[in-house]
């Protein structure tokens, strides 16, 4: 029986799913594989490991894979696609499609139907497709100038909020707060001055790694940052909804949430939903966070002519 691979290659983790013509058999997760973010060597290590682990869990060899589809941020750019395809071709002898993370996420959420996805992982972006097949994106302009509501944005906003609070309330009070302690632990620092020094280091630090500490904190500052993140993401989604779906269209616009920020931060989901109901009343938010790797697996089957 033929087997297919779907891969979601992210800046924080990589997921590989193995399926036959009708079902998901097994999945595995490894480290980041975004070539721009972590480099070719790290991407190779993560991709090779996740493919081998997923195939082993499925009881197959890589030689039994008929078709593979991988989606990742920026992966559709020809020069990056060539690198990713080359890395996978070292262990996979059959066809490999490399597409953007938006494409596999949209496929996972809606198959070929219209709708809007909002991805909030290491970075963020909104992407939609109308009933005529026209697509539109908003956001996703990179960490330095955009990616509002992403894990990187949340980490940077949390550091900024803590340091500003120390100016207002004093170092001793803020340094002992749950949020500050969580940030210290995530970055391996022990003081507000060390936190500021790390935040301003060159090359820039990994702000996204702070997200889990912010999401886990009961601190009011953390709640404010997460609420703001949800509202920012709703505003980006509303841009796509307004531009892509005409006022004459009847019915609601389905919206899907994608990525670790939505998955691990209930406050972001709540703020996103509430704000979107205000700025885009026609939006209908799907309750479950969608797994993009399911879209990659579906696209691998379709490319091989085995649509399910």
Secondary structure, 3 states (H helix, E strand, C coil): CCEEEEEEECCCCEEEEEECCCCEEEEEEECCCCHHHHHHHHHHHHHHHHHHHHHHHHCCCHHHEEEEEEEECCCCCHHHHHHHHHHHHCCCCCCEEEEEHHHHHHHHHHCCCCEEEEEECCCEEEEEECCCCCEEEECCCCCCCCCCCCHHHHHHHHHHHHHHHHHHHCHHHHHCCHHHHHHHHHHCCCCHHHHHHHHCCCCCCCHHHHHHHHHHCCCHHHHHHHHHHHHHHHHHHHHHHHHHCCCCCCCCEEEEEECHHHHHCHHHHHHHHHHHHHHCCCEEECCCCECHHHHHHHHHHHHCCCCC
